[in-house]
Amino acid sequence: MTGQSNYSLREEIRDYWSVRAETFDLSVGHEIFSEEERAAWHRLFLKHLGPGEGRRALDLACGTGVISHLMHELGFSVVGLDWSEPMLARARAKAVERGSGIRFLLGDAERTLEEKESYDVIVTRHLVWTLVDPQAAFAEWFSLLKPGGRLLIVDGDFVTETWAGRLRKAIEKLHIGKPAGDSDIRLQATHRSILSRVYFSQGVRAEDISRLLDEVGFEAPVIDPRLDAIHRAQARRMGFLKALERAMQCRYAVCARKPSVS
């Protein structure tokens, strides 16, 4: 794949999320809809990253700032970075409304242009599936962390189908419930097209992320599959089949550490 074709695909990914920005915060799994879920996210971050205590945190592909605000609530000094202006507009408006003071910057998660060794922690949620060159992106993130800094990736294999997912799609094809509109159909087609061309087109597996992180220099990445508390809180706001499908998908966090200077 040439550099130009890579650039074109990444531009398409940016435009896809820009369209999604208008309704992003309406979806379970994007915005936080209960204190139970908020507490579960806080526990996950504290487990792998520790308390904020003013440390600098970078939320990559921050979208509307959901994860940024969760980190801010734990005492981190947060910068959110996203390549979509519509997403950032909503993130900035939310920060003003909440008086959080979080800085939201326009930038590409694969080529951030941020200062080297300037962050104590980096967090991403559901970003890795979009990466065109994950090894180069991970090397970039490694360079942004201070010695001893930590990277936390929250993601999952959303490609490998489960029987619950197949059943849900079959019901949708029969138009049981509200049929998809033209804009939804176009977005679904765009998503399929993008997915077919990214590195993790067959699904993002924790073991593959761990291997690539190890190759760029991170120390002993740890895979944490115990995100049950988050998923239970989200499931209470989903339909039965969607909740069952989510429960059957492989979801995880991967935490890795940049070596300290000896």
Secondary structure, DSSP 8 states (H G I E B T S, - for coil): --HHHHHHHHHHHHHHHHHHGGGGGGSBTTB---HHHHHHHHHHHHHHH---TT-EEEEET-TTTHHHHHHHHTT-EEEEEES-HHHHHHHHHHHHHHT---EEEE-BTTB----TT-EEEEEEES-GGG-SSHHHHHHHHHHHEEEEEEEEEEEEE-SS--HHHHHHHHHHHTT-SS---HHHHHHHHHHHHHHTTSTTTT---HHHHHHHHHHTT-EEEEEE---HHHHHHHHTTS-HHHHHHHHHSEEEEEEEE-----
